[in-house]
Amino acid sequence: MAPFLAYLRIMRGCNKYCSYCVVPYVRGPEQSRPVEHIVEEARRLAGNGVKEITLLGQTVNSYRFAHGLRTYGLADVLERLHDIDGLERLRFVTSYRVISMKASSARWPICPRCASTCTSPPSREATVSSRP
Ligand code: SF4
């Protein structure tokens, strides 16, 4: 039976250097995958029967990918994945709470398929994205 859940890495590394954490030293600086690669992989997963995808990143809401004159953020990735046939839910972990979810895009609250998992108590802004 094909899995209905999948994890999809959209970035790796971290630039935050929290005092107690080794991640930036062992994984290096933040590097985001091209949007098109993410969409292509998500389409492939959906074509294989996956219904729910969790987007992964050390600080996933730091996702930034520059292409031409445009810089894409996490909200842009979610928007691109939203219309893929067969996908019913999108999740993302781990959110870095200091980064305003609202600031990442004015389009943020429109996606009914999105859910996030925060590792720390959500800020006022972050609650916007914490839909069940
Ligand atoms: S944001 Fe997370 S991964 Fe990055 S340094 Fe802080 S605790 Fe480590």
Backbone and ligand atoms as CSV (ligand in chain L), in Angstrom:
chain,resi,resn,atom,element,x,y,z
A,1,MET,N,N,0.843,-1.184,0.000
A,1,MET,CA,C,0.000,0.000,0.000
A,1,MET,C,C,0.888,1.247,0.000
A,2,ALA,N,N,0.562,2.205,-0.834
A,2,ALA,CA,C,1.366,3.434,-0.938
A,2,ALA,C,C,1.157,4.295,0.307
A,3,PRO,N,N,2.218,4.985,0.755
A,3,PRO,CA,C,2.067,5.873,1.923
A,3,PRO,C,C,1.190,7.071,1.574
A,4,PHE,N,N,0.415,7.550,2.556
A,4,PHE,CA,C,-0.385,8.747,2.296
A,4,PHE,C,C,0.239,9.995,2.900
A,5,LEU,N,N,1.352,9.799,3.665
A,5,LEU,CA,C,2.067,10.927,4.245
A,5,LEU,C,C,3.477,10.946,3.693
A,6,ALA,N,N,4.011,12.148,3.501
A,6,ALA,CA,C,5.401,12.246,3.051
A,6,ALA,C,C,6.031,13.512,3.607
A,7,TYR,N,N,7.350,13.460,3.752
A,7,TYR,CA,C,8.128,14.632,4.167
A,7,TYR,C,C,8.892,15.145,2.962
A,8,LEU,N,N,8.938,16.455,2.830
A,8,LEU,CA,C,9.619,17.039,1.680
A,8,LEU,C,C,10.515,18.179,2.195
A,9,ARG,N,N,11.812,17.990,2.072
A,9,ARG,CA,C,12.745,19.015,2.563
A,9,ARG,C,C,12.776,20.179,1.590
A,10,ILE,N,N,12.548,21.388,2.115
A,10,ILE,CA,C,12.585,22.556,1.236
A,10,ILE,C,C,13.794,23.442,1.514
A,11,MET,N,N,14.421,23.236,2.656
A,11,MET,CA,C,15.632,23.998,2.974
A,11,MET,C,C,16.446,23.225,3.998
A,12,ARG,N,N,17.698,23.624,4.163
A,12,ARG,CA,C,18.509,23.041,5.221
A,12,ARG,C,C,19.407,24.127,5.800
A,13,GLY,N,N,19.970,23.835,6.959
A,13,GLY,CA,C,20.861,24.782,7.612
A,13,GLY,C,C,20.110,25.813,8.437
A,14,CYS,N,N,20.874,26.644,9.132
A,14,CYS,CA,C,20.272,27.659,9.989
A,14,CYS,C,C,21.252,28.811,10.190
A,15,ASN,N,N,20.703,30.025,10.194
A,15,ASN,CA,C,21.533,31.233,10.406
A,15,ASN,C,C,21.309,31.866,11.771
A,16,LYS,N,N,20.562,31.206,12.663
A,16,LYS,CA,C,20.117,31.888,13.878
A,16,LYS,C,C,21.135,31.846,15.026
A,17,TYR,N,N,21.916,30.822,15.094
A,17,TYR,CA,C,22.971,30.714,16.124
A,17,TYR,C,C,22.441,30.921,17.545
A,18,CYS,N,N,21.404,30.222,17.912
A,18,CYS,CA,C,20.950,30.240,19.304
A,18,CYS,C,C,22.096,29.716,20.170
A,19,SER,N,N,22.217,30.244,21.367
A,19,SER,CA,C,23.419,30.000,22.176
A,19,SER,C,C,23.630,28.527,22.526
A,20,TYR,N,N,22.558,27.750,22.611
A,20,TYR,CA,C,22.650,26.363,23.063
A,20,TYR,C,C,22.706,25.352,21.916
A,21,CYS,N,N,22.722,25.812,20.693
A,21,CYS,CA,C,22.459,24.899,19.575
A,21,CYS,C,C,23.663,24.723,18.651
A,22,VAL,N,N,23.852,23.485,18.223
A,22,VAL,CA,C,24.993,23.153,17.385
A,22,VAL,C,C,24.645,23.133,15.886
A,23,VAL,N,N,23.346,23.206,15.595
A,23,VAL,CA,C,22.900,23.025,14.207
A,23,VAL,C,C,23.605,23.933,13.195
A,24,PRO,N,N,23.704,25.242,13.446
A,24,PRO,CA,C,24.361,26.085,12.432
A,24,PRO,C,C,25.802,25.666,12.156
A,25,TYR,N,N,26.437,25.064,13.155
A,25,TYR,CA,C,27.834,24.657,12.986
A,25,TYR,C,C,27.959,23.336,12.235
A,26,VAL,N,N,26.981,22.467,12.390
A,26,VAL,CA,C,27.081,21.161,11.734
A,26,VAL,C,C,26.326,21.088,10.402
A,27,ARG,N,N,25.269,21.891,10.272
A,27,ARG,CA,C,24.503,21.847,9.012
A,27,ARG,C,C,24.810,23.021,8.098
A,28,GLY,N,N,25.480,24.039,8.630
A,28,GLY,CA,C,25.852,25.176,7.800
A,28,GLY,C,C,24.749,26.206,7.665
A,29,PRO,N,N,24.952,27.206,6.814
A,29,PRO,CA,C,23.974,28.284,6.655
A,29,PRO,C,C,22.712,27.812,5.922
A,30,GLU,N,N,21.670,28.622,6.035
A,30,GLU,CA,C,20.398,28.288,5.386
A,30,GLU,C,C,20.560,28.240,3.871
A,31,GLN,N,N,20.047,27.154,3.299
A,31,GLN,CA,C,20.041,27.011,1.845
A,31,GLN,C,C,18.669,26.495,1.439
A,32,SER,N,N,17.991,27.244,0.589
A,32,SER,CA,C,16.642,26.871,0.167
A,32,SER,C,C,16.672,26.222,-1.213
A,33,ARG,N,N,15.834,25.211,-1.382
A,33,ARG,CA,C,15.729,24.547,-2.686
A,33,ARG,C,C,14.922,25.405,-3.651
A,34,PRO,N,N,15.202,25.295,-4.931
A,34,PRO,CA,C,14.391,26.033,-5.916
A,34,PRO,C,C,12.917,25.626,-5.838
A,35,VAL,N,N,12.046,26.587,-5.989
A,35,VAL,CA,C,10.604,26.327,-5.909
A,35,VAL,C,C,10.188,25.235,-6.888
A,36,GLU,N,N,10.718,25.306,-8.118
A,36,GLU,CA,C,10.299,24.339,-9.135
A,36,GLU,C,C,10.662,22.903,-8.745
A,37,HIS,N,N,11.798,22.721,-8.080
A,37,HIS,CA,C,12.186,21.380,-7.635
A,37,HIS,C,C,11.204,20.862,-6.586
A,38,ILE,N,N,10.785,21.763,-5.707
A,38,ILE,CA,C,9.844,21.376,-4.652
A,38,ILE,C,C,8.499,20.991,-5.265
A,39,VAL,N,N,8.031,21.805,-6.202
A,39,VAL,CA,C,6.737,21.538,-6.844
A,39,VAL,C,C,6.792,20.206,-7.603
A,40,GLU,N,N,7.899,20.004,-8.301
A,40,GLU,CA,C,8.058,18.763,-9.070
A,40,GLU,C,C,8.024,17.537,-8.145
A,41,GLU,N,N,8.720,17.629,-7.027
A,41,GLU,CA,C,8.741,16.497,-6.093
A,41,GLU,C,C,7.362,16.283,-5.464
A,42,ALA,N,N,6.681,17.384,-5.137
A,42,ALA,CA,C,5.343,17.273,-4.545
A,42,ALA,C,C,4.365,16.642,-5.539
A,43,ARG,N,N,4.494,17.013,-6.809
A,43,ARG,CA,C,3.618,16.422,-7.844
A,43,ARG,C,C,3.846,14.919,-7.946
A,44,ARG,N,N,5.130,14.554,-7.901
A,44,ARG,CA,C,5.470,13.131,-7.987
A,44,ARG,C,C,4.883,12.366,-6.796
A,45,LEU,N,N,5.015,12.949,-5.604
A,45,LEU,CA,C,4.474,12.306,-4.404
A,45,LEU,C,C,2.954,12.176,-4.514
A,46,ALA,N,N,2.292,13.249,-4.939
A,46,ALA,CA,C,0.828,13.218,-5.067
A,46,ALA,C,C,0.414,12.182,-6.112
A,47,GLY,N,N,1.187,12.087,-7.172
A,47,GLY,CA,C,0.896,11.101,-8.219
A,47,GLY,C,C,1.030,9.674,-7.716
A,48,ASN,N,N,1.819,9.493,-6.662
A,48,ASN,CA,C,1.989,8.169,-6.058
A,48,ASN,C,C,1.014,7.921,-4.914
A,49,GLY,N,N,0.055,8.828,-4.741
A,49,GLY,CA,C,-0.988,8.599,-3.744
A,49,GLY,C,C,-0.830,9.343,-2.435
A,50,VAL,N,N,0.212,10.164,-2.306
A,50,VAL,CA,C,0.397,10.911,-1.059
A,50,VAL,C,C,-0.678,11.992,-0.942
A,51,LYS,N,N,-1.306,12.061,0.231
A,51,LYS,CA,C,-2.375,13.040,0.474
A,51,LYS,C,C,-1.909,14.200,1.341
A,52,GLU,N,N,-0.889,13.951,2.159
A,52,GLU,CA,C,-0.434,14.977,3.099
A,52,GLU,C,C,1.077,15.089,3.028
A,53,ILE,N,N,1.552,16.308,2.845
A,53,ILE,CA,C,2.994,16.543,2.776
A,53,ILE,C,C,3.396,17.484,3.896
A,54,THR,N,N,4.468,17.128,4.594
A,54,THR,CA,C,5.056,18.017,5.589
A,54,THR,C,C,6.339,18.589,5.015
A,55,LEU,N,N,6.369,19.902,4.872
A,55,LEU,CA,C,7.554,20.585,4.361
A,55,LEU,C,C,8.546,20.736,5.512
A,56,LEU,N,N,9.798,20.386,5.252
A,56,LEU,CA,C,10.800,20.391,6.311
A,56,LEU,C,C,11.843,21.476,6.100
A,57,GLY,N,N,12.219,22.083,7.205
A,57,GLY,CA,C,13.324,23.034,7.207
A,57,GLY,C,C,13.708,23.280,8.648
A,58,GLN,N,N,14.973,23.542,8.887
A,58,GLN,CA,C,15.411,23.778,10.263
A,58,GLN,C,C,14.659,24.979,10.843
A,59,THR,N,N,14.521,26.022,10.038
A,59,THR,CA,C,13.652,27.165,10.371
A,59,THR,C,C,12.849,27.421,9.092
A,60,VAL,N,N,11.829,26.621,8.929
A,60,VAL,CA,C,11.163,26.504,7.630
A,60,VAL,C,C,10.573,27.826,7.132
A,61,ASN,N,N,10.193,28.691,8.072
A,61,ASN,CA,C,9.628,29.982,7.634
A,61,ASN,C,C,10.711,30.995,7.252
A,62,SER,N,N,11.974,30.557,7.287
A,62,SER,CA,C,13.061,31.394,6.745
A,62,SER,C,C,13.276,31.104,5.267
A,63,TYR,N,N,12.468,30.193,4.707
A,63,TYR,CA,C,12.665,29.827,3.303
A,63,TYR,C,C,12.728,31.069,2.416
A,64,ARG,N,N,13.780,31.168,1.632
A,64,ARG,CA,C,13.928,32.273,0.665
A,64,ARG,C,C,14.665,31.739,-0.551
A,65,PHE,N,N,14.067,31.882,-1.707
A,65,PHE,CA,C,14.757,31.471,-2.920
A,65,PHE,C,C,14.619,32.574,-3.962
A,66,ALA,N,N,15.751,33.102,-4.371
A,66,ALA,CA,C,15.759,34.186,-5.351
A,66,ALA,C,C,15.900,33.608,-6.743
A,67,HIS,N,N,15.029,34.072,-7.653
A,67,HIS,CA,C,15.083,33.639,-9.045
A,67,HIS,C,C,14.715,34.839,-9.909
A,68,GLY,N,N,15.657,35.278,-10.723
A,68,GLY,CA,C,15.413,36.481,-11.514
A,68,GLY,C,C,15.213,37.674,-10.587
A,69,LEU,N,N,14.137,38.398,-10.829
A,69,LEU,CA,C,13.860,39.585,-10.019
A,69,LEU,C,C,13.017,39.256,-8.789
A,70,ARG,N,N,12.660,37.999,-8.657
A,70,ARG,CA,C,11.712,37.639,-7.611
A,70,ARG,C,C,12.361,36.822,-6.502
A,71,THR,N,N,11.929,37.035,-5.273
A,71,THR,CA,C,12.357,36.201,-4.155
A,71,THR,C,C,11.127,35.498,-3.602
A,72,TYR,N,N,11.202,34.185,-3.521
A,72,TYR,CA,C,10.078,33.384,-3.056
A,72,TYR,C,C,10.239,33.077,-1.571
A,73,GLY,N,N,9.121,33.123,-0.842
A,73,GLY,CA,C,9.100,32.754,0.565
A,73,GLY,C,C,8.249,31.503,0.765
A,74,LEU,N,N,8.101,31.106,2.013
A,74,LEU,CA,C,7.324,29.903,2.315
A,74,LEU,C,C,5.885,30.017,1.808
A,75,ALA,N,N,5.289,31.192,1.946
A,75,ALA,CA,C,3.906,31.364,1.482
A,75,ALA,C,C,3.803,31.122,-0.024
A,76,ASP,N,N,4.836,31.518,-0.756
A,76,ASP,CA,C,4.830,31.279,-2.204
A,76,ASP,C,C,4.896,29.787,-2.508
A,77,VAL,N,N,5.699,29.062,-1.727
A,77,VAL,CA,C,5.789,27.609,-1.920
A,77,VAL,C,C,4.420,26.974,-1.646
A,78,LEU,N,N,3.799,27.388,-0.546
A,78,LEU,CA,C,2.484,26.824,-0.213
A,78,LEU,C,C,1.467,27.135,-1.306
A,79,GLU,N,N,1.547,28.342,-1.817
A,79,GLU,CA,C,0.620,28.726,-2.885
A,79,GLU,C,C,0.815,27.854,-4.120
A,80,ARG,N,N,2.068,27.568,-4.445
A,80,ARG,CA,C,2.349,26.732,-5.621
A,80,ARG,C,C,1.874,25.292,-5.409
A,81,LEU,N,N,1.968,24.817,-4.172
A,81,LEU,CA,C,1.585,23.423,-3.901
A,81,LEU,C,C,0.074,23.266,-3.760
A,82,HIS,N,N,-0.587,24.361,-3.467
A,82,HIS,CA,C,-2.010,24.320,-3.158
A,82,HIS,C,C,-2.849,23.667,-4.250
A,83,ASP,N,N,-2.490,23.900,-5.489
A,83,ASP,CA,C,-3.340,23.436,-6.586
A,83,ASP,C,C,-2.979,22.060,-7.129
A,84,ILE,N,N,-2.053,21.379,-6.485
A,84,ILE,CA,C,-1.682,20.049,-6.969
A,84,ILE,C,C,-2.811,19.064,-6.679
A,85,ASP,N,N,-3.279,18.415,-7.720
A,85,ASP,CA,C,-4.379,17.453,-7.571
A,85,ASP,C,C,-3.988,16.324,-6.622
A,86,GLY,N,N,-4.894,15.988,-5.739
A,86,GLY,CA,C,-4.679,14.858,-4.842
A,86,GLY,C,C,-4.131,15.247,-3.486
A,87,LEU,N,N,-3.480,16.392,-3.379
A,87,LEU,CA,C,-2.950,16.821,-2.080
A,87,LEU,C,C,-4.074,17.425,-1.256
A,88,GLU,N,N,-4.250,16.906,-0.041
A,88,GLU,CA,C,-5.339,17.395,0.793
A,88,GLU,C,C,-4.856,18.227,1.967
A,89,ARG,N,N,-3.598,18.027,2.388
A,89,ARG,CA,C,-3.104,18.794,3.533
A,89,ARG,C,C,-1.629,19.065,3.384
A,90,LEU,N,N,-1.259,20.292,3.783
A,90,LEU,CA,C,0.153,20.681,3.811
A,90,LEU,C,C,0.511,21.083,5.229
A,91,ARG,N,N,1.649,20.578,5.694
A,91,ARG,CA,C,2.164,20.977,7.006
A,91,ARG,C,C,3.576,21.478,6.820
A,92,PHE,N,N,4.076,22.186,7.814
A,92,PHE,CA,C,5.470,22.604,7.744
A,92,PHE,C,C,6.070,22.664,9.136
A,93,VAL,N,N,7.266,22.216,9.259
A,93,VAL,CA,C,8.040,22.262,10.500
A,93,VAL,C,C,9.494,22.511,10.135
A,94,THR,N,N,10.272,23.160,10.960
A,94,THR,CA,C,9.926,23.773,12.216
A,94,THR,C,C,9.910,25.284,12.042
A,95,SER,N,N,8.928,25.944,12.623
A,95,SER,CA,C,8.818,27.393,12.484
A,95,SER,C,C,9.688,28.085,13.517
A,96,TYR,N,N,10.367,29.116,13.082
A,96,TYR,CA,C,11.153,29.938,14.001
A,96,TYR,C,C,10.256,31.084,14.423
A,97,ARG,N,N,9.913,31.140,15.719
A,97,ARG,CA,C,8.805,32.002,16.146
A,97,ARG,C,C,9.090,33.490,16.051
A,98,VAL,N,N,10.351,33.906,15.986
A,98,VAL,CA,C,10.636,35.340,15.921
A,98,VAL,C,C,10.287,35.911,14.551
A,99,ILE,N,N,10.277,35.047,13.538
A,99,ILE,CA,C,9.947,35.512,12.193
A,99,ILE,C,C,8.435,35.632,12.078
A,100,SER,N,N,7.987,36.811,11.745
A,100,SER,CA,C,6.557,37.044,11.642
A,100,SER,C,C,5.977,36.273,10.462
A,101,MET,N,N,5.006,35.425,10.755
A,101,MET,CA,C,4.344,34.680,9.686
A,101,MET,C,C,3.577,35.633,8.777
A,102,LYS,N,N,2.985,36.646,9.395
A,102,LYS,CA,C,2.216,37.600,8.609
A,102,LYS,C,C,3.118,38.333,7.631
A,103,ALA,N,N,4.310,38.684,8.120
A,103,ALA,CA,C,5.205,39.489,7.301
A,103,ALA,C,C,5.689,38.721,6.082
A,104,SER,N,N,5.656,37.377,6.158
A,104,SER,CA,C,6.174,36.609,5.039
A,104,SER,C,C,5.268,36.700,3.821
A,105,SER,N,N,4.019,37.002,4.013
A,105,SER,CA,C,3.148,37.205,2.862
A,105,SER,C,C,1.778,37.684,3.295
A,106,ALA,N,N,1.233,38.618,2.546
A,106,ALA,CA,C,-0.125,39.077,2.821
A,106,ALA,C,C,-1.123,37.996,2.446
A,107,ARG,N,N,-0.694,36.990,1.650
A,107,ARG,CA,C,-1.603,35.941,1.190
A,107,ARG,C,C,-1.703,34.798,2.185
A,108,TRP,N,N,-0.937,34.898,3.272
A,108,TRP,CA,C,-0.762,33.771,4.188
A,108,TRP,C,C,-2.041,33.052,4.603
A,109,PRO,N,N,-3.085,33.751,5.085
A,109,PRO,CA,C,-4.202,33.023,5.679
A,109,PRO,C,C,-5.141,32.383,4.678
A,110,ILE,N,N,-4.897,32.459,3.377
A,110,ILE,CA,C,-5.923,32.028,2.436
A,110,ILE,C,C,-5.955,30.530,2.174
A,111,CYS,N,N,-4.922,29.792,2.559
A,111,CYS,CA,C,-4.854,28.383,2.180
A,111,CYS,C,C,-5.527,27.480,3.205
A,112,PRO,N,N,-6.653,26.869,2.864
A,112,PRO,CA,C,-7.354,26.026,3.818
A,112,PRO,C,C,-6.681,24.673,4.044
A,113,ARG,N,N,-5.685,24.336,3.249
A,113,ARG,CA,C,-5.038,23.028,3.404
A,113,ARG,C,C,-3.845,23.077,4.343
A,114,CYS,N,N,-3.489,24.277,4.791
A,114,CYS,CA,C,-2.246,24.421,5.557
A,114,CYS,C,C,-2.447,24.213,7.047
A,115,ALA,N,N,-1.452,23.587,7.635
A,115,ALA,CA,C,-1.387,23.466,9.084
A,115,ALA,C,C,0.076,23.530,9.447
A,116,SER,N,N,0.389,24.112,10.577
A,116,SER,CA,C,1.783,24.174,10.981
A,116,SER,C,C,1.940,23.545,12.347
A,117,THR,N,N,3.143,23.170,12.667
A,117,THR,CA,C,3.467,22.671,13.987
A,117,THR,C,C,4.576,23.545,14.519
A,118,CYS,N,N,4.300,24.254,15.597
A,118,CYS,CA,C,5.308,25.136,16.180
A,118,CYS,C,C,5.959,24.428,17.363
A,119,THR,N,N,7.256,24.638,17.533
A,119,THR,CA,C,7.956,24.013,18.649
A,119,THR,C,C,7.891,24.882,19.890
A,120,SER,N,N,7.485,26.130,19.739
A,120,SER,CA,C,7.389,27.010,20.894
A,120,SER,C,C,6.010,27.642,20.883
A,121,PRO,N,N,5.583,28.234,22.022
A,121,PRO,CA,C,4.251,28.841,22.034
A,121,PRO,C,C,4.125,29.851,20.908
A,122,PRO,N,N,3.053,29.780,20.149
A,122,PRO,CA,C,2.921,30.663,18.997
A,122,PRO,C,C,2.771,32.123,19.407
A,123,SER,N,N,3.398,32.983,18.623
A,123,SER,CA,C,3.224,34.406,18.841
A,123,SER,C,C,1.864,34.803,18.284
A,124,ARG,N,N,1.458,36.032,18.520
A,124,ARG,CA,C,0.175,36.496,17.979
A,124,ARG,C,C,0.125,36.328,16.472
A,125,GLU,N,N,1.250,36.659,15.803
A,125,GLU,CA,C,1.278,36.548,14.349
A,125,GLU,C,C,1.202,35.091,13.913
A,126,ALA,N,N,1.934,34.227,14.649
A,126,ALA,CA,C,2.021,32.834,14.232
A,126,ALA,C,C,0.680,32.135,14.311
A,127,THR,N,N,-0.198,32.577,15.201
A,127,THR,CA,C,-1.486,31.904,15.323
A,127,THR,C,C,-2.296,32.004,14.042
A,128,VAL,N,N,-1.975,32.963,13.201
A,128,VAL,CA,C,-2.666,33.111,11.920
A,128,VAL,C,C,-2.527,31.848,11.093
A,129,SER,N,N,-1.365,31.181,11.196
A,129,SER,CA,C,-1.106,30.021,10.342
A,129,SER,C,C,-1.400,28.700,11.041
A,130,SER,N,N,-1.848,28.731,12.278
A,130,SER,CA,C,-2.005,27.482,13.027
A,130,SER,C,C,-3.390,26.904,12.883
A,131,ARG,N,N,-3.835,26.795,11.662
A,131,ARG,CA,C,-5.164,26.231,11.431
A,131,ARG,C,C,-5.138,24.731,11.599
A,132,PRO,N,N,-6.206,24.144,12.128
A,132,PRO,CA,C,-6.233,22.687,12.292
A,132,PRO,C,C,-6.308,21.983,10.956
L,1,SF4,S1,S,16.786,28.382,15.247
L,1,SF4,FE1,FE,16.710,26.237,15.849
L,1,SF4,S2,S,18.244,25.195,14.581
L,1,SF4,FE2,FE,18.668,27.404,14.456
L,1,SF4,S3,S,20.205,27.789,16.032
L,1,SF4,FE3,FE,18.213,28.187,16.973
L,1,SF4,S4,S,17.585,26.224,17.926
L,1,SF4,FE4,FE,19.285,25.802,16.474
